[in-house]
Amino acid sequence: MSNVAQAFPVTTAAAEAAAPMTAQHLYMSLSQGAGDEDTRQSARASLEDYLDQARGLPDDLPADIGDMAAWITARSEAVGAEYHAYLQSRRAGAPRRYFTSKAHALYFIRAAAPTKLADGSWLFGLLARWDDPDFRPLIQTYLEELGDGVAEKNHVVLYKKLLAAHGCDQWHDLPDDHYTQGAIQLALGYDAERFLPEIIGYNLGYEQLPLHLLITAYELNELGIDPYYFTLHITVDNGGTGHAFKAVQGLEQLLPRCGDAAAFMRRVRDGYRLNELGACTTSMIAEFDLQTELVRILAAKSVVGKNMHSDYCRVGGRSINDWLAEPEQIPAMLTALESAGWIKRGEPAENSRFWKLIQSERAEMFGVFSDYEQQVLSDWIATAPAAAAANPAAAPRVLSHRAKHRALDALGLHHSPRPQGGGVRGVFRHHLQTEDSANDAGFGNALRELEQRLANLGSKQAAMTLLQSHMTPAAHHSALGLMATRMFCRLID
């Protein structure tokens, strides 16, 4: 068994002369794979820069590793007590704490996309140590983030489906700080040889069960949005047997092998503090403003729309093309539409003529706005200007996600049940109906090619290395990646 101190050196050399990237550039580069040498050097420089920022932040990790288990238990109990108090306040009539409307909730889902679509990626590089039992808790965590190769449990597949279901899958224009956490996760995952202590520390922080996850799941369900991606994390991150427990277990097993334990733990703390950088769940939720988001959407549409309207389309004495020529005029255009009676604020959107241009039997603007954009517009119309900061409990009541499914069941329109338990089915021949396998006729050939290549390899080590190449953060959620993950899970046991 090789020594961790040799395989993963405790002392990091400064990144070569490469310059750090913006978070968005780094994220976009690494989301396609590890990239070329220049990309890897820039990713390393960026990660060193993030670590420099993190070192100045406080942390709550216990000084003695022997206190870690009690620390997790205390944190879990505190979060549970706070959530209990939240539920009591809601039962007593308090408004939602996070989301003022469905548009607000969808804004968060879109804003969090870069982080959620990199879920688990910080652990990818540890797959190379699949035959080392001390790495097993961390590797198991990565495999569970991948759903053990089952599409219905793969975290990235689930989030992609959530985004698509609500028209939130156009998110690449987000502010740079929304990419920070995803960029950190990807950079760690592709440079595990250099950053093992930071990976362990980051994992310790990320896999703790936070209060905001519980509240988010509760309020999404209230607003009719499937909370399964979030409730799944509530169960798998538990401190008793879940990822939080495995995070401590991994540290406890690897620390005795690290050489200089004090230096190793300093870097573990730096990795833990990386969780505090960039936008987070609560900051994304807090930054939402309904009118600001509507103006952003219309400004993006104006790039094309400013030349698409006839001269007969006029509001406030000006053509729509004229209004859209300068994005800064959009707030005034909305005021003009309201003054002209095209929009009736404070009433259901269906009462406004402008809405009927988007949603009606002969909607002239059908298809112009995504589901998410329509939700923002609908909620903005329904909100009276004077009530913009009103009690969120006053928002129109909608059926919760679970209530909608109960109603469908009562009508005999049964939805597809989620898989029960964690069993992995048909490891070598279970062709998943994912977006790749359903639409790509070549998937069967690719699968057969992978099976043939595995059969021709002369060792288990070679087979595991080949499978890992399909389990990268860029590929694990594809049909072939899911298949490779199931094979990996079978062979690792």
MIBA-410233 format. One record per residue (C-alpha): x negated, y negated, z negated; residue in one letter. Coordinates in steps of 0.05 Angstrom, whole numbers, plus 5000, padded with zeros to 4 digits. Example, Ala and Ser with C-alpha at 12.3 -4.5 7.8 and 13.67 -1.06 7.14 Angstrom:
475450904844a/472750214857s/
//
This chain:
500050005000m/496949345022s/496048774974n/500948194982v/495447704967a/491647955029q/497648025076a/500747355055f/495246885033p/496946434974v/492845844999t/495845545062t/491445185111a/494044515135a/497844575200a/493344465260e/493543785293a/500743885315a/505643345296a/512143485259p/518543495301m/525143175285t/529743665250a/534343705311q/528543825360h/525544355314l/532344695305y/533944705379m/527044975396s/527145535344l/534345725354s/532146015421q/526546415390g/519546325360a/517245945422g/510245845448d/504045685408e/505344935411d/512345035384t/509845475328r/504544975308q/509544405308s/514344825267a/508844965217r/507044225213a/514444055203s/515044565148l/508844295113e/511943605117d/518443855086y/514444185030l/510943535016d/517743205008q/520243764964a/514443744916r/516743084888g/523643354870l/525743654803p/528044374796d/531544794743d/527745444752l/525645754685p/518245734670a/517946464652d/519946974705i/522647404650g/528146894639d/530546914711m/536147414700a/538947024641a/538346384682w/542646684738i/547746934688t/548246244655a/549045904722r/554446384744s/558246294678e/557745534685a/560345544757v/565946014736g/568045544680a/567944944726e/572045304778y/577045524725h/577744794704a/578744594777y/584345104786l/587644874722q/587444154747s/590544364814r/596044744779r/597344104739a/598343714803g/591443444818a/589943314892p/584843704933r/577843514911r/574443564978y/579043525039f/583942965050t/586743295112s/585843875159k/581643425204a/577043285145h/576144035133a/574644165207l/569743575207y/565843945152f/566044605190i/563244265251r/558143865211a/555444485176a/554644885241a/547044815248p/546045095178t/551245645182k/548945885250l/541946005221a/544746395162d/539646875133g/534246695184s/529046515131w/528347255115l/527347515186f/519847545184g/520048035126l/522948585170l/515748755188a/514949025117r/520849505124w/516750095096d/514549725033d/519549854976p/517749204941d/520448815000f/526849225003r/531348744963p/529748165009l/530348585072i/537048855048q/539448135039t/537547985112y/541048605137l/547348425098e/547147715128e/547248085195l/553148495171g/548949135176d/550349075251g/557949055246v/560648445283a/566348335234e/561248235178k/555647875215n/555447175185h/553546825249v/558747195290v/564046995238l/562046265239y/561846235315k/568946505316k/571145995264l/568245425305l/571445675369a/578245795337a/578745055320h/575144725378g/569144545335c/563844865378d/561344215409q/556843995352w/550043845384h/550743085374d/550543125297l/545842675258p/538742925249d/539543075174d/544943585191h/539644005224y/534643985167t/536844605129q/537545025192g/530744795217a/527544985150i/530745665151q/528445815222l/521445555210a/520745995148l/523446605184g/518446555241y/512446435196d/513046935140a/505747125143e/503946425117r/510046235075f/512046845034l/512246484966p/516445914996e/521146425028i/522146764960i/523446094927g/528145844981y/531946494977n/532546414901l/536045744911g/540245894972y/543246544946e/545946254881q/553546194879l/555245444881p/561645124856l/562744784923h/563245464958l/569145664914l/572745004922i/571544984997t/574545685007a/580645504964y/582044855001e/580845135070l/586045665057n/590945135033e/590044775099l/591445385141g/584145525159i/581446235152d/576546205092p/573646895104y/566646665122y/566446295056f/569846825013t/565047345041l/559246935013h/562746894945i/562547654940t/555647794970v/552047244931d/554147484862n/548847514808g/550748214784g/549148634845t/549048134903g/544047684938h/542747264876a/540747894838f/536548144897k/532947474900a/530347554829v/528948284840q/524648124901g/520647614862l/519648084803e/517048634849q/512348204890l/509347744838l/504748274807p/501648384875r/500347654894c/493447534864g/493746834833d/500646864800a/500646134777a/499045874847a/504146354877f/509646104829m/507945374845r/509445524917r/515745914898v/518145274864r/516544864926d/520645344968g/526345304918y/526444544923r/527044574999l/534444714987n/535143984966e/533043675033l/537543415087g/545143395088a/548843875042c/556044105035t/558243544989t/554642995027s/557743225093m/564643225061i/563542535030a/561242215094e/567842335130f/572041745150d/578141885194l/577941265236q/570441285245t/570841995270e/576541825318l/572541245345v/566541695354r/570742195393i/573741665438l/566941345450a/564342025473a/570342095520k/569341395547s/562841595582v/567141955634v/573941655621g/572040935634k/572541055709n/578341545711m/584441105699h/588440725752s/589539975748d/596740115728y/594240395661c/594139745620r/594739585546v/594438885516g/593638575584g/587338985600r/586239625639s/584240255602i/577940275644n/576239585618d/577539785546w/573140405553l/567440045589a/564339855522e/564840355464p/564939805412e/571739585440q/575040235420i/577540005351p/580839405384a/583839865437m/587040295383l/589939665351t/592639465419a/595840145430l/599140085362e/601639375375s/604539595442a/608440155410g/604440725441w/602240945372i/606640945310k/602040995250r/604841325188g/609541775229e/608642475256p/604342455318a/610042735360e/613642065352n/608141695390s/608241615465r/600641655467f/600842345434w/605742585487k/600542425540l/596342975506i/601643465481q/608143525520s/611043915578e/608143425629r/602143165589a/598042735636e/591942815591m/592643565578f/585843885564g/582243235552v/581743345476f/579443975441s/583644265384d/579143925333y/579543255368e/587143315372q/587343455297q/583342825283v/587942405327l/594242725298s/592042615226d/589941895242w/596741735272i/600442065214a/596441655163t/599340965151a/593840445152p/595340235080a/595040955058a/588241115088a/585341235019a/591641534989a/592242154946n/590242744990p/595843154958a/600642714997a/598243005063a/603443415102p/604144115074r/601844685119v/602245435111l/595845715080s/591946195122h/594246785081r/601546545082a/601346505158k/599247235161h/604647445112r/609647095157a/606947465218l/607348125181d/614647985163a/616047895237l/612448525255g/606848135289l/601148455251h/594348145254h/588148585260s/585948805191p/578948675169r/574449275159p/574849555089q/568449735052g/561449675078g/560950315119g/557150265184v/560650625240r/557851005299g/550650765295v/548350945365f/554850935405r/559450425373h/560249915430h/562749285395l/567548835431q/563548205421t/563147625470e/557147965502d/559848675508s/566848475529a/564648015585n/557948295607d/558448915650a/550949005641g/551449135566f/552249875575g/545949905617n/542149485567a/544249945511l/542250565550r/535650235566e/534450085492l/536150805472e/531551075526q/525850625504r/526750855432l/526851585453a/520351495490n/516651175432l/511751605395g/512851365324s/518051085275k/513750465266q/514050315340a/521550425340a/522549945282m/518149425316t/522349465379l/528849405341l/526348795304q/525348435370s/532948455379h/534348245307m/531447545311t/535546945289p/536646805363a/539047505381a/541847895322h/549047655334h/549147895406s/552148575423a/545248865434l/542648545370g/548348835330l/546849525359m/539449445343a/541249255271t/545549875262r/539850305288m/534949955241f/539550075182c/539950805199r/532450895206l/530350485145i/534050945097d/
//
